Amino acid sequence: NAGVIQTPRHKVTGKGQEATLWCEPISGHSAVFWYRQTIVQGLEFLTYFRNQAPIDDSGMPKERFSAQMPNQSHSTLKIQSTQPQDSAVYLCASSQAGNTEVFFGKGTRLTVV
Amino acid sequence: GDSVTQTEGQVALSEEDFLTIHCNYSASGYPALFWYVQYPGEGPQFLFRASRDKEKGSSRGFEATYDKGTTSFHLRKASVQESDSAVYYCALGEVGYKLTFGTGTSLLVDP
């Protein structure tokens, strides 16, 4: 069990460019979450999928952020027209249905210059 | 909305000291309460949870008791080790659903 795999681990983009972050949840886990971590805001919930269906995207900035889960083995978080304030560590997590324990990946550190 | 308050931003202790990290919450419902630990370069790791009043959660020598009366879930450990140095997060939420995290407490233990 390799855990939740996130790629790339680090990404640098220029202001205005697009960034796509990838997540491979633990096999058999039906719930997938995306969180953002910054020094100022801490850990913030972004969005949640269950059995690949979007359930709650209440934490997503509406205009430039989108998340998809095209199959049970991966999810993507796309940020269009990146801005310096998007710089953060983006964390993907997964869990079995109804299970207490949520497993986090190591995160992708996004730096917008 | 729901929120979690951790009053200590940083805690510095020596090995074998007693640890307390305070966590208070505000929620409209009856949430589950969690403690997570994060090491450098890693994502948060689940430590334990409690789901009802007076329930105690514990793991690796750490423990906390759900107290609905004082809306608290304080983390305690009787004797810390250098390897316990990490950032600790209190969180609330529904089991298997999104979590609301506190701001985290950085614990540094001197050998």
Interface residues (C-beta under 8 A of the other chain):
Chain A: V4 A31 F33 G42 L43 E44 F45 Y48 D56 G59 L91 A93 S95 A97 G98 N99 T100 E101 V102 F103 F104 G105 K106 G107
Chain B: A32 G41 E42 G43 P44 Q45 F46 R49 Y89 V95 G96 Y97 K98 L99 T100 F101 G102 T103 G104
